[in-house]
């Protein structure tokens, strides 16, 4: 109910000069994640009015203020947490990439660590902390699949390929092996043909016109059996192909395109699984954000020696010392 001009003059989010520095938000923000910072700003922009709900938030702050070591451990975990909400938003509108999937994977890993940290508390856990912790569980299957599927070094765009971890998809592994080790397979074929013909100078070459071909000098032409199909005659060389060489050349040429197509299919499957669990993932991200805000407020209270206000239904406002 505060009008825009009054909000501006109160410098809640930005100072009168337009910058964040000097605002109330900048003075109290100790969050360590993007979602936590956004949640704090949202709470500051729309503060609660129900005493019971305010006390729930203060209980969470009190919990982390009392549990100093647990609070420090929580903040350490949260510092490693990517922005799952933004990654999820990009994936749900089909604008995400492999790194967004990795952000979901890493965020859910942090969520599991945080849940374990809070789950072994030997003191009563306040409602807000318990609710946030509850949202962090039941993500093991998706987290495991993403961990198995995604490589360590990921491209920005799915169409760049190379983001699927070896061993996850045997069909893809075969295509990549053919693409990456094609020259060694050509060398093996060359050695085999040398043995079959007895021509040590036989070479398998490549150009943009013929593709892969077998080349021997004209004096060895009579040693080439029926399996060798004539392609071209030059003054200094005779060129041939074989069914095996043609098949291998075609497979090498197609392997890269096939591998990328398989990767894109796998990417779509992973995105589909993430979007199918979007609500649960968003709940986990919101839970981590709420814990970030509570821990940040506890750190601020400890640093500034803040005392906890007593909230009641009356309109009385009393400050003691």
C-alpha positions in Angstrom: 0.0 0.0 0.0 3.1 2.3 -0.1 3.0 4.4 -3.2 5.9 4.4 -5.7 7.2 7.9 -4.7 7.4 6.9 -1.0 9.0 3.6 -1.9 11.6 5.5 -3.9 12.3 7.9 -1.1 12.6 5.1 1.5 15.4 3.6 -0.6 14.3 0.1 0.0 15.9 -1.5 -3.1 17.9 1.4 -4.6 19.3 4.6 -3.3 18.0 7.9 -4.7 21.1 8.0 -7.0 19.8 4.8 -8.7 22.4 2.3 -7.4 21.9 -0.6 -5.1 24.6 0.6 -2.8 23.1 2.7 0.0 19.7 1.0 -0.1 18.1 -1.0 2.8 18.5 -4.2 0.8 22.2 -3.7 0.3 22.6 -3.0 4.1 21.0 -6.3 5.2 21.8 -8.7 2.3 24.1 -11.5 3.4 22.7 -14.2 1.0 25.1 -16.3 -1.0 22.8 -17.5 -3.9 20.9 -15.7 -6.6 17.5 -17.2 -5.6 18.2 -16.2 -2.0 18.9 -12.6 -2.9 15.8 -12.4 -5.1 13.7 -13.9 -2.3 15.0 -11.4 0.3 14.2 -8.6 -2.1 10.7 -10.0 -2.6 10.1 -10.3 1.1 11.4 -6.7 1.7 9.0 -5.5 -1.1 6.0 -7.3 0.4 6.5 -7.7 4.2 4.2 -10.0 6.2 1.5 -8.7 8.4 0.5 -11.9 10.3 2.3 -12.2 13.6 2.3 -16.0 13.4 3.9 -16.0 10.0 6.4 -13.4 11.1 7.3 -15.6 14.1 7.8 -18.6 11.8 10.5 -16.7 9.9 12.0 -15.4 13.1 12.1 -19.0 14.4 14.2 -20.0 11.4 16.6 -17.1 12.0 16.8 -18.0 15.7 17.6 -21.6 14.8 20.6 -20.7 12.7 21.7 -18.1 15.1 21.8 -20.7 17.9 23.2 -23.4 15.6 26.3 -21.5 14.5 28.3 -24.4 13.1 25.3 -25.8 11.3 24.7 -22.3 9.9 28.3 -22.0 8.6 28.1 -25.5 7.1 24.9 -24.6 5.3 26.3 -21.4 3.9 29.3 -23.4 2.7 27.0 -25.8 0.8 24.9 -22.9 -0.6 27.9 -21.1 -2.0 28.4 -24.0 -4.4 24.7 -24.1 -5.5 23.9 -22.9 -9.0 20.8 -20.9 -9.9 18.4 -23.8 -10.4 15.4 -21.6 -10.9 16.9 -19.7 -13.9 18.2 -23.0 -15.4 14.7 -24.5 -15.0 13.1 -21.5 -16.6 15.3 -21.8 -19.6 14.7 -25.5 -19.9 10.9 -25.3 -19.6 10.7 -22.8 -22.5 13.2 -24.9 -24.6 15.9 -22.3 -24.5 18.2 -24.2 -22.2 21.4 -26.0 -22.9 23.6 -28.7 -21.4 24.9 -26.3 -18.8 21.4 -25.7 -17.5 21.0 -29.5 -17.1 24.2 -29.5 -15.1 22.9 -26.6 -13.0 19.9 -28.8 -12.1 22.2 -31.7 -11.4 24.6 -29.7 -9.2 21.7 -27.9 -7.4 20.0 -31.2 -6.5 23.4 -32.5 -5.2 23.6 -29.5 -2.9 20.0 -30.0 -1.9 20.8 -33.6 -0.8 23.8 -32.4 1.2 21.8 -29.7 2.9 18.9 -32.1 3.7 21.4 -34.4 5.3 22.9 -31.5 7.3 19.5 -30.5 8.6 18.2 -34.1 9.0 20.6 -35.0 11.8 19.7 -31.9 14.0 19.5 -32.9 17.6 17.3 -29.9 18.5 13.8 -29.1 17.4 13.7 -27.8 13.9 11.3 -24.8 13.3 8.5 -25.1 10.8 10.0 -23.0 8.0 13.3 -24.9 8.1 11.4 -28.2 8.2 9.3 -27.3 5.2 12.3 -26.2 3.2 14.2 -29.4 4.2 11.2 -31.5 3.1 11.3 -30.0 -0.4 14.9 -31.2 -0.8 14.3 -34.9 -0.8 13.1 -37.5 -3.4 15.3 -36.2 -6.2 17.8 -39.1 -6.2 16.6 -40.7 -9.5 16.9 -37.6 -11.6 20.1 -36.5 -9.9 21.7 -39.9 -10.6 20.6 -39.9 -14.2 21.9 -36.4 -14.9 25.2 -37.4 -13.2 25.6 -40.4 -15.4 24.5 -38.6 -18.6 26.4 -35.3 -18.5 30.1 -35.0 -19.3 32.5 -32.9 -17.2 33.2 -30.3 -19.8 29.9 -29.0 -21.3 29.3 -26.8 -24.4 27.0 -23.8 -24.2 24.6 -25.1 -26.9 23.3 -28.6 -27.3 23.9 -28.4 -31.1 27.6 -28.2 -30.4 27.5 -31.8 -29.2 30.0 -33.5 -26.9 28.0 -33.2 -23.7 27.1 -36.9 -23.1 29.4 -38.8 -20.8 31.0 -41.9 -22.3 29.4 -45.1 -21.3 25.9 -43.6 -20.9 24.7 -44.5 -24.4 26.4 -47.5 -26.1 25.0 -46.5 -29.5 26.5 -43.0 -29.2 29.8 -44.4 -28.0 30.1 -46.5 -31.2 29.4 -43.5 -33.4 31.9 -41.4 -31.6 34.5 -44.1 -31.8 33.9 -44.3 -35.5 34.1 -40.6 -35.8 37.2 -40.1 -33.7 39.1 -43.3 -34.5 38.2 -43.5 -38.2 41.7 -42.8 -39.3 43.0 -45.7 -37.3 40.4 -48.0 -38.8 41.5 -46.8 -42.2 45.1 -47.6 -41.3 44.1 -51.1 -40.2 42.3 -51.6 -43.5 45.4 -50.4 -45.4 47.5 -52.9 -43.5 45.1 -55.7 -44.3 45.0 -54.9 -48.0 48.8 -54.8 -48.1 48.9 -58.3 -46.7 46.3 -59.6 -49.1 47.9 -58.2 -52.2 51.6 -58.3 -51.2 52.0 -54.6 -52.3 53.8 -52.9 -49.5 53.5 -49.5 -51.3 49.6 -49.7 -51.3 48.1 -46.7 -49.7 44.6 -45.6 -48.7 44.3 -41.9 -49.5 41.5 -39.3 -49.5 40.6 -36.3 -51.6 37.4 -34.2 -52.0 36.6 -35.7 -55.4 36.8 -39.5 -54.8 36.7 -39.5 -51.0 38.7 -42.5 -49.7 40.4 -44.7 -52.3 43.2 -47.3 -52.6 46.2 -46.3 -54.6 49.0 -48.4 -56.1 51.6 -47.8 -58.9 50.6 -49.1 -62.4 53.1 -52.0 -62.2 51.2 -53.5 -59.3 47.8 -53.3 -61.0 47.8 -57.0 -61.9 48.1 -57.9 -58.2 44.7 -56.2 -57.4 42.1 -58.9 -57.2 38.4 -58.9 -58.1 37.5 -57.4 -54.7 39.2 -54.1 -55.8 36.9 -52.0 -57.9 38.7 -49.7 -60.4 38.0 -46.0 -59.9 40.7 -43.9 -61.7 43.8 -44.4 -63.8 46.6 -41.8 -63.7 50.0 -41.9 -65.3 51.7 -42.6 -62.0 48.9 -44.4 -60.1 45.9 -46.7 -60.2 43.1 -46.0 -57.9 40.5 -48.5 -56.5 37.9 -48.9 -53.9 36.3 -51.9 -52.1 32.9 -52.5 -50.6 34.5 -52.5 -47.2 36.3 -49.2 -47.8 33.2 -47.6 -49.3 31.1 -48.7 -46.3 33.7 -47.5 -43.8 34.1 -44.1 -45.6 30.3 -43.6 -45.6 30.1 -44.6 -42.0 32.9 -42.1 -41.1 31.2 -39.3 -43.0 27.8 -40.0 -41.4 29.1 -40.8 -37.9 29.4 -37.2 -36.8 25.9 -36.3 -38.0 24.5 -39.5 -36.4 26.3 -38.9 -33.2 24.9 -35.4 -32.9 21.4 -36.6 -33.7 21.7 -39.2 -31.0 23.0 -36.6 -28.5 20.1 -34.2 -29.3 17.6 -37.0 -28.8 19.2 -37.8 -25.4 19.2 -34.1 -24.6 15.5 -33.9 -25.3 14.8 -36.9 -23.1 16.7 -35.3 -20.2 15.0 -32.0 -20.7 11.6 -33.8 -20.8 12.4 -35.6 -17.5 13.4 -32.3 -15.9 10.3 -30.4 -17.1 8.1 -33.3 -15.9 9.5 -32.7 -12.4 9.6 -29.0 -12.7 7.3 -28.4 -9.8 9.3 -30.5 -7.4 12.6 -29.0 -8.6 11.2 -25.5 -8.2 10.1 -26.4 -4.7 13.7 -27.6 -3.9 15.1 -24.3 -5.3 12.7 -22.3 -3.3 13.5 -24.3 -0.2 17.2 -23.6 -0.7 16.4 -19.9 -1.2 14.4 -19.8 2.0 17.3 -21.5 3.9 19.7 -19.0 2.4 17.7 -16.1 3.6 17.3 -17.5 7.1 21.0 -18.3 7.4 21.9 -14.8 6.0 19.6 -13.1 8.5 21.1 -15.1 11.3 24.6 -14.1 10.2 23.5 -10.5 10.1 21.9 -10.7 13.5 25.0 -12.1 15.0 27.2 -9.6 13.2 25.1 -6.6 14.2 24.0 -7.9 17.6 20.3 -7.6 16.7 17.7 -8.7 19.2 14.5 -10.6 18.3 11.4 -8.4 18.3 8.2 -9.5 20.0 5.4 -9.4 17.5 1.8 -9.1 18.7 -1.6 -8.2 17.2 -1.9 -4.8 18.9 -0.8 -1.5 17.3 1.6 -0.8 20.1 5.2 0.0 19.0 7.7 0.0 21.8 11.5 0.3 21.6 13.5 -0.4 24.8 17.1 1.0 24.9 
